[in-house]
Amino acid sequence: NGLDAKIATQKIGSVSGVTSVAAMSSDLGKRFQGMNAPVWISDKKNALPLNYYYTDESFIPSMKIVFAAGKNFTVSTKDDEDIILNEKAVHALGISKVENALGEKVWVSDSTRLEIIGVLKDFAYEGVGRPVAPLAFRNKKNACNYLYVVAGNTDKKKLENRIKQAWNTLAPLQPYSFSWLGEVIDEGNSQTATVSLLGYLAF
Protein backbone atom coordinates (compact mmCIF):
# COMPACT_ATOMS: atom_id res chain seq x y z
CA ASN A 1 0.00 0.00 0.00
CA GLY A 2 1.38 3.37 -0.98
CA LEU A 3 4.14 1.82 -3.08
CA ASP A 4 4.30 3.13 -6.64
CA ALA A 5 3.98 0.33 -9.19
CA LYS A 6 6.38 1.96 -11.65
CA ILE A 7 9.11 2.28 -9.05
CA ALA A 8 8.57 -1.32 -7.93
CA THR A 9 8.67 -2.74 -11.46
CA GLN A 10 11.83 -0.78 -12.28
CA LYS A 11 13.58 -1.90 -9.10
CA ILE A 12 12.64 -5.57 -9.39
CA GLY A 13 13.28 -5.48 -13.15
CA SER A 14 16.91 -4.53 -12.51
CA VAL A 15 17.56 -7.72 -10.52
CA SER A 16 19.90 -10.18 -12.22
CA GLY A 17 17.98 -13.07 -13.75
CA VAL A 18 14.76 -11.11 -14.24
CA THR A 19 13.72 -10.68 -17.87
CA SER A 20 10.52 -8.65 -17.40
CA VAL A 21 8.16 -7.36 -14.73
CA ALA A 22 4.47 -6.54 -15.10
CA ALA A 23 1.71 -5.42 -12.75
CA MET A 24 -1.83 -6.71 -12.43
CA SER A 25 -4.78 -6.23 -10.09
CA SER A 26 -5.22 -9.88 -9.17
CA ASP A 27 -3.44 -13.20 -9.20
CA LEU A 28 -3.77 -15.94 -11.78
CA GLY A 29 -4.77 -19.43 -10.76
CA LYS A 30 -7.20 -22.24 -11.38
CA ARG A 31 -10.15 -19.90 -10.68
CA PHE A 32 -10.76 -16.39 -11.98
CA GLN A 33 -10.13 -13.92 -9.15
CA GLY A 34 -10.47 -10.63 -10.99
CA MET A 35 -13.51 -8.38 -11.33
CA ASN A 36 -16.73 -8.50 -13.33
CA ALA A 37 -19.02 -5.80 -14.72
CA PRO A 38 -21.87 -5.53 -17.23
CA VAL A 39 -20.68 -4.17 -20.59
CA TRP A 40 -22.71 -3.12 -23.62
CA ILE A 41 -22.35 -1.13 -26.83
CA SER A 42 -25.71 0.60 -27.29
CA ASP A 43 -28.46 -1.27 -25.44
CA LYS A 44 -28.03 -2.05 -21.76
CA LYS A 45 -30.66 -4.79 -22.13
CA ASN A 46 -28.02 -6.76 -24.03
CA ALA A 47 -25.31 -6.24 -21.42
CA LEU A 48 -22.55 -8.83 -21.30
CA PRO A 49 -21.17 -9.92 -17.91
CA LEU A 50 -17.46 -9.36 -18.51
CA ASN A 51 -14.51 -10.60 -16.47
CA TYR A 52 -11.64 -8.12 -16.32
CA TYR A 53 -8.29 -7.32 -14.78
CA TYR A 54 -6.47 -4.03 -14.40
CA THR A 55 -2.94 -4.27 -15.72
CA ASP A 56 -0.06 -2.24 -17.08
CA GLU A 57 1.41 -2.04 -20.57
CA SER A 58 3.97 -4.77 -19.79
CA PHE A 59 1.64 -7.59 -18.77
CA ILE A 60 0.34 -8.80 -22.16
CA PRO A 61 3.76 -8.94 -23.88
CA SER A 62 5.41 -10.40 -20.77
CA MET A 63 2.89 -13.23 -20.72
CA LYS A 64 3.27 -13.64 -24.51
CA ILE A 65 -0.47 -13.26 -25.04
CA VAL A 66 -1.17 -12.91 -28.76
CA PHE A 67 -3.17 -10.14 -30.41
CA ALA A 68 -5.77 -11.06 -33.03
CA ALA A 69 -6.16 -7.36 -33.91
CA GLY A 70 -5.26 -3.92 -32.63
CA LYS A 71 -2.63 -2.91 -30.12
CA ASN A 72 -1.53 -2.94 -26.52
CA PHE A 73 -1.66 -0.23 -23.88
CA THR A 74 1.33 2.14 -23.89
CA VAL A 75 3.14 4.08 -21.19
CA SER A 76 1.11 7.14 -22.19
CA THR A 77 -2.29 5.39 -22.08
CA LYS A 78 -4.68 7.49 -20.00
CA ASP A 79 -6.40 5.98 -16.98
CA ASP A 80 -9.44 3.86 -17.83
CA GLU A 81 -9.92 5.27 -21.33
CA ASP A 82 -9.17 2.15 -23.41
CA ILE A 83 -9.99 -1.53 -23.09
CA ILE A 84 -8.59 -4.74 -24.59
CA LEU A 85 -10.95 -7.70 -25.08
CA ASN A 86 -10.50 -11.34 -25.94
CA GLU A 87 -12.16 -12.82 -29.03
CA LYS A 88 -14.88 -14.39 -26.91
CA ALA A 89 -15.94 -11.00 -25.55
CA VAL A 90 -15.97 -9.39 -29.00
CA HIS A 91 -18.21 -12.09 -30.44
CA ALA A 92 -20.48 -12.02 -27.37
CA LEU A 93 -20.99 -8.29 -27.98
CA GLY A 94 -22.32 -9.14 -31.43
CA ILE A 95 -19.24 -8.23 -33.47
CA SER A 96 -18.44 -10.99 -35.94
CA LYS A 97 -15.03 -9.80 -37.17
CA VAL A 98 -12.48 -8.86 -34.53
CA GLU A 99 -11.08 -6.07 -36.72
CA ASN A 100 -14.47 -4.36 -36.64
CA ALA A 101 -14.26 -4.07 -32.86
CA LEU A 102 -11.35 -1.64 -32.99
CA GLY A 103 -12.48 1.90 -32.26
CA GLU A 104 -15.86 0.71 -31.00
CA LYS A 105 -16.82 2.11 -27.60
CA VAL A 106 -18.42 0.08 -24.83
CA TRP A 107 -20.26 1.17 -21.71
CA VAL A 108 -19.21 -0.26 -18.35
CA SER A 109 -21.71 -0.05 -15.50
CA ASP A 110 -23.45 3.16 -16.75
CA SER A 111 -20.59 5.42 -15.69
CA THR A 112 -17.65 4.67 -17.98
CA ARG A 113 -17.27 4.41 -21.74
CA LEU A 114 -14.10 2.77 -23.04
CA GLU A 115 -12.65 2.43 -26.52
CA ILE A 116 -11.63 -1.02 -27.75
CA ILE A 117 -8.01 -0.73 -28.89
CA GLY A 118 -7.09 -4.40 -29.10
CA VAL A 119 -8.44 -7.92 -29.35
CA LEU A 120 -6.56 -10.90 -27.91
CA LYS A 121 -6.69 -14.43 -29.16
CA ASP A 122 -8.59 -16.54 -26.65
CA PHE A 123 -6.37 -18.17 -24.04
CA ALA A 124 -7.09 -20.23 -20.93
CA TYR A 125 -6.88 -17.92 -17.92
CA GLU A 126 -8.51 -20.41 -15.55
CA GLY A 127 -7.91 -24.08 -14.92
CA VAL A 128 -7.60 -26.55 -17.75
CA GLY A 129 -11.00 -27.87 -18.80
CA ARG A 130 -12.87 -24.69 -17.99
CA PRO A 131 -14.31 -22.91 -21.06
CA VAL A 132 -12.78 -19.54 -21.95
CA ALA A 133 -15.16 -16.81 -20.81
CA PRO A 134 -15.31 -13.21 -22.14
CA LEU A 135 -12.34 -11.29 -20.70
CA ALA A 136 -10.98 -7.77 -20.76
CA PHE A 137 -7.90 -5.90 -19.62
CA ARG A 138 -8.20 -2.34 -18.37
CA ASN A 139 -5.48 0.13 -17.47
CA LYS A 140 -5.61 2.31 -14.35
CA LYS A 141 -2.95 3.77 -12.12
CA ASN A 142 -2.74 2.39 -8.58
CA ALA A 143 -5.16 -0.46 -9.40
CA CYS A 144 -2.52 -3.22 -9.43
CA ASN A 145 -1.63 -5.27 -6.35
CA TYR A 146 0.56 -7.98 -7.86
CA LEU A 147 3.85 -8.03 -9.72
CA TYR A 148 4.51 -10.79 -12.24
CA VAL A 149 8.21 -11.42 -12.66
CA VAL A 150 9.37 -13.41 -15.67
CA ALA A 151 12.66 -15.14 -14.99
CA GLY A 152 15.31 -16.46 -17.30
CA ASN A 153 17.14 -19.76 -16.85
CA THR A 154 18.42 -19.12 -13.35
CA ASP A 155 18.57 -20.72 -9.91
CA LYS A 156 15.17 -20.16 -8.30
CA LYS A 157 16.37 -19.90 -4.71
CA LYS A 158 19.12 -17.43 -5.58
CA LEU A 159 16.66 -15.35 -7.58
CA GLU A 160 14.21 -15.34 -4.70
CA ASN A 161 16.92 -14.03 -2.40
CA ARG A 162 18.00 -11.31 -4.84
CA ILE A 163 14.41 -10.14 -5.26
CA LYS A 164 13.90 -10.21 -1.49
CA GLN A 165 16.92 -7.93 -1.07
CA ALA A 166 15.59 -5.56 -3.73
CA TRP A 167 12.17 -5.57 -2.08
CA ASN A 168 13.68 -4.69 1.29
CA THR A 169 15.21 -1.55 -0.20
CA LEU A 170 11.76 -0.54 -1.49
CA ALA A 171 9.62 -1.34 1.54
CA PRO A 172 11.67 -2.83 4.39
CA LEU A 173 8.76 -2.78 6.83
CA GLN A 174 6.21 -4.17 4.41
CA PRO A 175 6.09 -7.96 4.08
CA TYR A 176 5.37 -9.69 0.81
CA SER A 177 4.50 -13.19 -0.27
CA PHE A 178 5.26 -14.94 -3.54
CA SER A 179 4.66 -18.12 -5.49
CA TRP A 180 5.99 -19.61 -8.70
CA LEU A 181 3.09 -19.46 -11.12
CA GLY A 182 4.25 -22.62 -12.85
CA GLU A 183 3.93 -24.53 -9.57
CA VAL A 184 0.47 -23.07 -8.97
CA ILE A 185 -0.61 -24.22 -12.42
CA ASP A 186 0.89 -27.68 -11.84
CA GLU A 187 -0.90 -27.99 -8.52
CA GLY A 188 -4.23 -26.98 -10.01
CA ASN A 189 -4.02 -28.86 -13.28
CA SER A 190 -1.50 -31.66 -12.70
CA GLN A 191 0.37 -30.80 -15.86
CA THR A 192 3.73 -29.25 -16.69
CA ALA A 193 3.78 -25.46 -16.88
CA THR A 194 5.13 -24.02 -20.11
CA VAL A 195 6.66 -20.94 -18.54
CA SER A 196 8.38 -20.18 -15.27
CA LEU A 197 6.82 -17.12 -13.73
CA LEU A 198 7.23 -15.67 -10.29
CA GLY A 199 4.14 -13.91 -9.00
CA TYR A 200 4.77 -11.43 -6.23
CA LEU A 201 2.20 -9.98 -3.89
CA ALA A 202 3.38 -6.44 -4.16
CA PHE A 203 1.64 -3.59 -2.42
C-alpha positions as CSV (number, residue, x, y, z in Angstrom):
1,N,0.0,0.0,0.0
2,G,1.4,3.4,-1.0
3,L,4.1,1.8,-3.1
4,D,4.3,3.1,-6.6
5,A,4.0,0.3,-9.2
6,K,6.4,2.0,-11.6
7,I,9.1,2.3,-9.1
8,A,8.6,-1.3,-7.9
9,T,8.7,-2.7,-11.5
10,Q,11.8,-0.8,-12.3
11,K,13.6,-1.9,-9.1
12,I,12.6,-5.6,-9.4
13,G,13.3,-5.5,-13.2
14,S,16.9,-4.5,-12.5
15,V,17.6,-7.7,-10.5
16,S,19.9,-10.2,-12.2
17,G,18.0,-13.1,-13.7
18,V,14.8,-11.1,-14.2
19,T,13.7,-10.7,-17.9
20,S,10.5,-8.7,-17.4
21,V,8.2,-7.4,-14.7
22,A,4.5,-6.5,-15.1
23,A,1.7,-5.4,-12.7
24,M,-1.8,-6.7,-12.4
25,S,-4.8,-6.2,-10.1
26,S,-5.2,-9.9,-9.2
27,D,-3.4,-13.2,-9.2
28,L,-3.8,-15.9,-11.8
29,G,-4.8,-19.4,-10.8
30,K,-7.2,-22.2,-11.4
31,R,-10.1,-19.9,-10.7
32,F,-10.8,-16.4,-12.0
33,Q,-10.1,-13.9,-9.1
34,G,-10.5,-10.6,-11.0
35,M,-13.5,-8.4,-11.3
36,N,-16.7,-8.5,-13.3
37,A,-19.0,-5.8,-14.7
38,P,-21.9,-5.5,-17.2
39,V,-20.7,-4.2,-20.6
40,W,-22.7,-3.1,-23.6
41,I,-22.3,-1.1,-26.8
42,S,-25.7,0.6,-27.3
43,D,-28.5,-1.3,-25.4
44,K,-28.0,-2.1,-21.8
45,K,-30.7,-4.8,-22.1
46,N,-28.0,-6.8,-24.0
47,A,-25.3,-6.2,-21.4
48,L,-22.6,-8.8,-21.3
49,P,-21.2,-9.9,-17.9
50,L,-17.5,-9.4,-18.5
51,N,-14.5,-10.6,-16.5
52,Y,-11.6,-8.1,-16.3
53,Y,-8.3,-7.3,-14.8
54,Y,-6.5,-4.0,-14.4
55,T,-2.9,-4.3,-15.7
56,D,-0.1,-2.2,-17.1
57,E,1.4,-2.0,-20.6
58,S,4.0,-4.8,-19.8
59,F,1.6,-7.6,-18.8
60,I,0.3,-8.8,-22.2
61,P,3.8,-8.9,-23.9
62,S,5.4,-10.4,-20.8
63,M,2.9,-13.2,-20.7
64,K,3.3,-13.6,-24.5
65,I,-0.5,-13.3,-25.0
66,V,-1.2,-12.9,-28.8
67,F,-3.2,-10.1,-30.4
68,A,-5.8,-11.1,-33.0
69,A,-6.2,-7.4,-33.9
70,G,-5.3,-3.9,-32.6
71,K,-2.6,-2.9,-30.1
72,N,-1.5,-2.9,-26.5
73,F,-1.7,-0.2,-23.9
74,T,1.3,2.1,-23.9
75,V,3.1,4.1,-21.2
76,S,1.1,7.1,-22.2
77,T,-2.3,5.4,-22.1
78,K,-4.7,7.5,-20.0
79,D,-6.4,6.0,-17.0
80,D,-9.4,3.9,-17.8
81,E,-9.9,5.3,-21.3
82,D,-9.2,2.1,-23.4
83,I,-10.0,-1.5,-23.1
84,I,-8.6,-4.7,-24.6
85,L,-10.9,-7.7,-25.1
86,N,-10.5,-11.3,-25.9
87,E,-12.2,-12.8,-29.0
88,K,-14.9,-14.4,-26.9
89,A,-15.9,-11.0,-25.6
90,V,-16.0,-9.4,-29.0
91,H,-18.2,-12.1,-30.4
92,A,-20.5,-12.0,-27.4
93,L,-21.0,-8.3,-28.0
94,G,-22.3,-9.1,-31.4
95,I,-19.2,-8.2,-33.5
96,S,-18.4,-11.0,-35.9
97,K,-15.0,-9.8,-37.2
98,V,-12.5,-8.9,-34.5
99,E,-11.1,-6.1,-36.7
100,N,-14.5,-4.4,-36.6
101,A,-14.3,-4.1,-32.9
102,L,-11.3,-1.6,-33.0
103,G,-12.5,1.9,-32.3
104,E,-15.9,0.7,-31.0
105,K,-16.8,2.1,-27.6
106,V,-18.4,0.1,-24.8
107,W,-20.3,1.2,-21.7
108,V,-19.2,-0.3,-18.4
109,S,-21.7,0.0,-15.5
110,D,-23.4,3.2,-16.7
111,S,-20.6,5.4,-15.7
112,T,-17.7,4.7,-18.0
113,R,-17.3,4.4,-21.7
114,L,-14.1,2.8,-23.0
115,E,-12.6,2.4,-26.5
116,I,-11.6,-1.0,-27.8
117,I,-8.0,-0.7,-28.9
118,G,-7.1,-4.4,-29.1
119,V,-8.4,-7.9,-29.3
120,L,-6.6,-10.9,-27.9
121,K,-6.7,-14.4,-29.2
122,D,-8.6,-16.5,-26.6
123,F,-6.4,-18.2,-24.0
124,A,-7.1,-20.2,-20.9
125,Y,-6.9,-17.9,-17.9
126,E,-8.5,-20.4,-15.6
127,G,-7.9,-24.1,-14.9
128,V,-7.6,-26.6,-17.8
129,G,-11.0,-27.9,-18.8
130,R,-12.9,-24.7,-18.0
131,P,-14.3,-22.9,-21.1
132,V,-12.8,-19.5,-21.9
133,A,-15.2,-16.8,-20.8
134,P,-15.3,-13.2,-22.1
135,L,-12.3,-11.3,-20.7
136,A,-11.0,-7.8,-20.8
137,F,-7.9,-5.9,-19.6
138,R,-8.2,-2.3,-18.4
139,N,-5.5,0.1,-17.5
140,K,-5.6,2.3,-14.4
141,K,-2.9,3.8,-12.1
142,N,-2.7,2.4,-8.6
143,A,-5.2,-0.5,-9.4
144,C,-2.5,-3.2,-9.4
145,N,-1.6,-5.3,-6.4
146,Y,0.6,-8.0,-7.9
147,L,3.8,-8.0,-9.7
148,Y,4.5,-10.8,-12.2
149,V,8.2,-11.4,-12.7
150,V,9.4,-13.4,-15.7
151,A,12.7,-15.1,-15.0
152,G,15.3,-16.5,-17.3
153,N,17.1,-19.8,-16.8
154,T,18.4,-19.1,-13.3
155,D,18.6,-20.7,-9.9
156,K,15.2,-20.2,-8.3
157,K,16.4,-19.9,-4.7
158,K,19.1,-17.4,-5.6
159,L,16.7,-15.4,-7.6
160,E,14.2,-15.3,-4.7
161,N,16.9,-14.0,-2.4
162,R,18.0,-11.3,-4.8
163,I,14.4,-10.1,-5.3
164,K,13.9,-10.2,-1.5
165,Q,16.9,-7.9,-1.1
166,A,15.6,-5.6,-3.7
167,W,12.2,-5.6,-2.1
168,N,13.7,-4.7,1.3
169,T,15.2,-1.6,-0.2
170,L,11.8,-0.5,-1.5
171,A,9.6,-1.3,1.5
172,P,11.7,-2.8,4.4
173,L,8.8,-2.8,6.8
174,Q,6.2,-4.2,4.4
175,P,6.1,-8.0,4.1
176,Y,5.4,-9.7,0.8
177,S,4.5,-13.2,-0.3
178,F,5.3,-14.9,-3.5
179,S,4.7,-18.1,-5.5
180,W,6.0,-19.6,-8.7
181,L,3.1,-19.5,-11.1
182,G,4.3,-22.6,-12.8
183,E,3.9,-24.5,-9.6
184,V,0.5,-23.1,-9.0
185,I,-0.6,-24.2,-12.4
186,D,0.9,-27.7,-11.8
187,E,-0.9,-28.0,-8.5
188,G,-4.2,-27.0,-10.0
189,N,-4.0,-28.9,-13.3
190,S,-1.5,-31.7,-12.7
191,Q,0.4,-30.8,-15.9
192,T,3.7,-29.2,-16.7
193,A,3.8,-25.5,-16.9
194,T,5.1,-24.0,-20.1
195,V,6.7,-20.9,-18.5
196,S,8.4,-20.2,-15.3
197,L,6.8,-17.1,-13.7
198,L,7.2,-15.7,-10.3
199,G,4.1,-13.9,-9.0
200,Y,4.8,-11.4,-6.2
201,L,2.2,-10.0,-3.9
202,A,3.4,-6.4,-4.2
203,F,1.6,-3.6,-2.4
